[in-house]
Each structure stands twice: as structure tokens, then as C-alpha cells.
Amino acid sequence: MKLYHLTAVIWKEGKHYVSKCPELGVASFGSTPEKARAALEEAVALYVANARKLGLLKEIEPALLSEARFTASLDVAVA
């Protein structure tokens, strides 16, 4: 079993919390931040396992193995 260290971004949308792994573009949701994170972990694990089964793991490995990750808040003014 290989362990990958990825990013989870979680935000509230209505009554639910949305979770997203920006490295892979995989998203999920839950009724709490913790449930949204757990659902995202499951979704990412299934995504990577499926990529492996389909022979596509090499295509997503750069995102899985990159150690350069940055998160920041943006303030955007729209006229």
C-alpha cells in the first residue's frame, strides 16, 4: 500500500460542506467538515485505485508525488 500526501480544501455550501482535492480534481461532500473530509478520502482512494486498474496511474502520479503545494486566500475585486 502506498501513502500519498494530498490537499483537502473544505468549505460550507448551504447546509453541506464540500471537500475537494485540488491535485486530482476529486470532490465530495458531507454534513460536517469531518464527514466531508472522510468522504473525500474515500473518493480519492477509489479514484487512484481505478486509475491503477485502468493503467492510468502514470498520468496522475506527478500530482500525487509533487511536494510543492501552496494554498492561499485571494481577494478579487470584480467591477
KELUM-236467 format. One record per atom (N, C-alpha, C, O, CB): residue in one letter; x, y, z. Coordinates in steps of 0.001 Angstrom, whole numbers, plus 500000, padded with zeros to 6 digits. Each point is the difference from the previous one (the first is absolute). Glycine has a CB too. Example, Ala and Ser with C-alpha at 12.3 -4.5 7.8 and 13.67 -1.06 7.14 Angstrom:
% residues 2
A513190494310507800/A499110501190500000/A500900501200500000/A501036499981500665/A497072498846500581/S501542502223498034/S500820501190500060/S499230501090500730/S500509501108500169/S500675498264497686/
//
This chain:
% residues 79
M500852498817500000/M499148501183500000/M500891501237500000/M500943500094500785/M497201498672500443/K501555502171497898/K500767501240499897/K499206501139500636/K498789500108499808/K502343499079498070/L499555501652502873/L499361501133500668/L500341501286499254/L501174500320499811/L498931498487502422/Y498878501923497347/Y500179501278499317/Y499545501120500936/Y499009499850500715/Y500650499067497001/H501058502191502280/H499636501167500811/H499416501053499059/H500712500584499184/H501118498931502553/L496874500713498391/L499289500909499101/L499328501111500800/L500036500004501231/L499590498117497130/T499772502804500936/T499335501147500615/T498488499805499987/T499434499514499021/T502458501983500263/A497467498887501810/A498536500022500058/A499570501437500273/A500443500611500972/A499433496969499861/V499269502951498317/V499421501330500199/V498528499777500319/V499296499312499261/V502369501849499144/I497876499418502691/I498617499775500447/I499333501352500242/I500569500889500632/I500057496878500427/W498152502363498421/W499252501233500221/W498513499669500142/W499535498949499559/W502186502390499135/K497553499579501930/K498566499800500212/K499232500543498814/K500269501096499507/K500029499040502986/E498741499076497060/E499125500392498899/E498581499618500402/E499630498826499958/E502212500871498278/G497376501289502148/G498656499705500486/G500074499231501309/G500653500440500946/G498477499532496698/K500196498870502415/K499997499184501217/K501121498969500021/K500176499298500996/K497373501032499129/H503203499571498799/H501036498970499889/H501393500610499928/H500168501196499763/H498191497324499081/Y502622500631501366/Y501400500374499828/Y500532499273498777/Y499838498788499862/Y500477501600502632/V500314500362496629/V500586499446498783/V501490499820500259/V500645500853500609/V497604500256497880/S502283497777501045/S501434499739500136/S500572499704498624/S499368499333499181/S500332499780503178/K501508501393497398/K500622499806498689/K501494499762500159/K500659500634500823/K497592500820498105/C502265497635500281/C501439499752499903/C500462500692498725/C499788499468498910/C500095498282502353/P500747503429498841/P500360500749498792/P501022499297499118/P500012500217498788/P499498501824502478/E501341497128499308/E500998499300499191/E499359499082498969/E500525499837498899/E501041500279503026/L497299499284498431/L499345499027499122/L498679500490499424/L499478499401499060/L501610498835502264/G498362502843499226/G498699500473499543/G498856499140500501/G498909500019499430/G502205500890498571/V499128498336503062/V498979499121500581/V499285500767501107/V500641500687500795/V500707497216498651/A497325501981500608/A499222500713501009/A498969499078500629/A499629498973499431/A500713503173499326/S499203498241502432/S498940499275500693/S499316500991500938/S500218501207499890/S501031496551499959/F497926501744501075/F499334500884500946/F499579499207501228/F500055498770500014/F499143502709498107/G500379499251502914/G499488499381501212/G499238501022500813/G500010501190499684/G501887497179500333/S497444501169501029/S499197500897500831/S500847500774501009/S499532500981500577/S498555497454499146/T503157501130500493/T500954500699500862/T501344500046499272/T500213499244499052/T498578500001503082/P502113501631498296/P501325500006499365/P500705498644500113/P500677499566499068/P499490502875501446/E499668496902500625/E500632498699500206/E499443498947499048/E500750499200499440/E499620501399502954/K498318499407497427/K499375499036499081/K500372500308498553/K500183499090499191/K497912500613502419/A502012501577498074/A500408500382498642/A501429499547499728/A500305499545498898/A498144502436501177/R502420498138500910/R501394499554499852/R500065498485499850/R500726499493499144/R500056502471502217/A498473497316499456/A499985498535499916/A499460499536498649/A500527499059499406/A499166500809503084/A499262500791497030/A499431499644498694/A500999500284498887/A500079499249499027/A497613501242501832/L503071500592499281/L501020500324499004/L501119498964500015/L500473499591498940/L498980502848501298/E500975497136500940/E501031498960500091/E499559498744499254/E500777499408499251/E499971501511502972/E498006498683497987/E499476498815499316/E499955500218498486/E500382499119499231/E498257500316502811/A500897501734497537/A499902500293498565/A501378500015499340/A500164499486498894/A497756501846501544/V503067499255500234/V501359500049499450/V500591498598499924/V500633499647499005/V499680502671501926/A499487496883500110/A500513498624499995/A499399499206498845/A500712499260499321/A499582500835503174/L498410500050497278/L499340499309498888/L500506500513498659/L500192499217499069/L497783500444502360/Y502240501638498465/Y500496500612498762/Y501381499455499648/Y500250499621498856/Y498422502461501633/V502221497880500499/V501364499518499765/V499993498502499699/V500712499547499104/V500195502246502418/A498297497436499217/A499911498556499743/A499471499731498595/A500489499104499312/A499134500484503136/N499393501176497130/N499440499836498659/N501019500389498929/N500106499335498970/N497599501117501947/A503041500622499327/A501048500410499056/A501035498889499858/A500481499728498900/A499163502699501707/R500697496934500510/R500959498895499961/R499446498843499172/R500706499443499160/R500185501238503096/K497843498957497981/K499372498889499262/K499949500270498499/K500149499083499192/K498485500396502835/L501154501779497607/L499880500371498590/L501348500303499344/L500057500335498817/L497691500563501706/G503335498983500247/G501321500281499457/G500287501480499826/G500840500379499183/G499029497455499684/L499442503003501891/L500146501453499871/L500758500638501159/L500083501225500087/L497803498773498642/L502663499185502153/L500664500538501183/L501172500907499634/L500229501010500665/L499083496949500588/K501429501695497702/K501146500828499590/K499567501404499596/K500770500951500132/K500408496984499110/E497598502198500270/E499505501316499586/E499697500909501186/E500122501220499892/E498934497712498075/I500552500484503165/I499663500828501162/I501107500015501052/I499926500769500959/I497680498723498616/E503420499668500259/E501071499940500996/E500708501329500242/E500348500275501148/E499950497383498191/P499939503190499648/P500640501289500306/P499224500800501052/P500606500627500869/P500305499403496803/A497778499952502256/A499177500710500988/A500067499311501355/A499996500662501038/A498477500113497133/L501589497891501819/L500043499244501250/L501330500156500727/L500040499996501231/L498370498385497769/L502664501754500254/L501339499992500590/L500615501376500205/L501037500116500653/L499251497708498289/S499101503215500519/S500559501347500123/S500041500440501462/S499019499863500731/S500120500698496976/E501998499962502700/E500132500518501362/E499752501503500057/E499921500570501088/E501713497611499408/A498243502462498357/A499777501444499938/A498502500275500007/A499336499905498967/A502830500437499762/R497311499997502442/R498579500315500135/R499868501319500743/R500649500223501022/R498715497319498979/F499801503312499477/F499792501298500621/F498506500290500027/F499293499740499026/F502976501088500190/T497260499703501884/T498620500464500071/T500028501457500461/T500845500397500802/T498263497251499707/A499974503118498978/A499935501415500357/A498574500488499824/A499226499437499227/A503180500917500091/S497264500690501402/S498709500661499828/S500168501101498970/S501045500648499937/S498248498822502445/L499687500740496820/L500026501052498988/L498880500990500264/L498880499609500328/L502114498807497989/D499307502853501542/D498992501052500037/D499886500529498581/D500946500594499482/D499538500025502967/V498373499173496920/V499819500368498602/V498917501067499905/V498877499797500462/V501841497897498770/A499624503436500171/A499034501069499775/A499435499852498596/A500748499909499026/A500468501644502574/V497464498423498303/V499336499862498705/V499144501236499782/V499158500340500832/V500835497115499314/A500229503211498730/A499253501223499700/A498668499670499370/A499230500904499677/A502905500341500032/
//
